[in-house]
Amino acid sequence: MPRGAWLAVIALVLIVLPFGLKGYTIYVLSIAGANILAAVGLNLLMGYAGQVSIGQAAFLAIGGYTSALLMTRLGLEFWLAFPLAGLLTGATGLILFIPALRLSAIYLAIATLGFGAAVQQLIPLPYWSAIFGGHQGIKVPRPHLGSFVFDTDLELYYLTLVIVLVLLAMSWNVARSYIGRAFIALRDKPAAAEALGINPTRYKAYAFVLSAFLTGIAGALQAHLVGHISPGEFGLGKSIEIFAMVILGGIGSLPGSILGAVFLTFLPHWLEQAKLLYTFLYGAALVLVIIFMPYGVWGFFVRLYYRFPAMQKLFPKGA
């Protein structure tokens, strides 16, 4: 079957998927969409450009608070506040990149970790509690276009679906473009990439900005879906969760990011009945997947594809 036909089938499945599901499950699907954008953003930075970040929760917070404040304090429409939140977060990523320019590997990871901790501690300070709402946070209005308000779980799901598909298409095109190939070249063979005229500073900056932009959009989308935002949501645990989504799905693979984000979004809800065993089962599930799928979930499927000729006939390469 041609690739276009498969994409049409996937789109049809996503459109009819929420019918017959409970409202809460549809809501979790929408949250999974926001997590997909955050995971894809980190994968472009880490899996493609080779730059490690453990402070992505800070970009989620910046995007979420920016969109909420632009609507509640300045009265901007959602269609304007939402992209502005992503652009401001992208600019923040560029500012973070400048001092981190000479850092690499573990030092860069520590720097981003410190950035994430600083943002979480700065937001609830009493100096601007009137703006950010302190530890209690602030209420976030529902998205709206003109007089139409996306208020039900189904309406929010379709809004999320459109936003996620558009940004996934953009990310896919970037990954397959000259910019994506430059990312991979700098990750694998930096000296050879520079010899070919690829400017490492410029393309690493592109990676930081694009990753921050997507994560900021994810934070804004999540804030509007939940209807509330507070600094407690953006601790180290959230950054590690996004990091785990990338590793679990398959580093350097955008489909892997999607699978990892969906799996880790639903896993806590699948295990919620376990109560006291919840943390143990959550950790055990992650460890088992990583042990038996060292290349991630998507890498596991790819290896099966090349191992069994029947799958290659069913899904012809390049079709």
Secondary structure, 3 states (H helix, E strand, C coil): CCHHHHHHHHHHHHHHCCCCCCHHHHHHHHHHHHHHHHHHHHHHHHHHCCCCCCCHHHHHHHHHHHHHHHHHCCCCCHHHHHHHHHHHHHHHHHHHHCCCCCCCHHHHHHHHHHHHHHHHHHCCCHHHHHHHCHHHCEECCCCEECCEECCCHHHHHHHHHHHHHHHHHHHHHHHHCHHHHHHHHHHHCHHHHHHCCCCHHHHHHHHHHHHHHHHHHHHHHHHHHHCEECHHHHCHHHHHHHHHHHHHHCCCCHHHHHHHHHHHHHHHHHCHHHHHHHHHHHHHHHHHHHHHCCCHHHHHHHHHHHHCHHHHHHCCCCC
